[in-house]
Amino acid sequence: MRLDRVDGRVVQVTLSRRNLLALLAKVDGCPAVSSKAIIFPGTASEPTLVVLAESDETHYGGSRSCGPGPMHPATEARIRAIERRVDGGWGGATR
């Protein structure tokens, strides 16, 4: 994971594929006691960054949300293909 300060108001977070896959595994309970977070420790001059993952049901459920926003059709198709291929292994992260 890399943090880059773009300007006074924007910090860009760059995650590797490995970091993204780790978050997917954590949100699906692997390991079962996972914090579902990746933490980038801060320094004296930079804040700590915590990236949390949660299931779509948790994130989009309830009265505070109208559901997920639009996604590029090719990205959506790729997610659906992965869900079918994995057959429930990581499906909870994208449903």
C-alpha positions, -999 to +999 in steps of 0.1 A: +000+000+000+012+035-008+000+069+003+007+099-018-003+134-008-017+150-040-024+184-024-035+198+009-069+181+007-063+149-012-043+118-003-042+091-029-041+055-017-026+029-041-034-007-033-016-037-049-036-066-062-024-085-032-039-059-008-072-059-027-073-097-026-065-096+011-094-073+018-117-096-002-105-126+018-110-108+051-146-096+042-154-132+035-141-143+069-107-157+060-094-158+087-126-160+108-112-137+134-100-111+109-103-074+117-114-069+080-089-041+078-055-032+064-037-006+085-009+017+072+008+031+103+012+068+104+043+089+113+048+120+132+039+140+101+013+117+085-019+102+098-026+065+101-047+051+073-072+023+080-089+006+050-119-014+061-138-040+041-174-050+047-199-071+029-223-055+004-252-065+026-236-045+055-225-016+034-256-011+012-282-025+036-304-005+059-320+028+055-289+049+050-282+036+015-299+033-019-277+005-030-246+004-051-240+030-078-234+024-115-203+004-125-187+000-159-205-030-177-172-048-183-162-045-146-197-058-136-194-087-160-160-096-146-173-096-110-202-118-120-178-142-138-156-144-107-186-151-085-197-180-107-161-194-110-154-193-073-189-207-065-195-189-033-159-186-020-157-149-024-192-143-036-202-125-004-178-097-011-195-086-043-232-095-038 
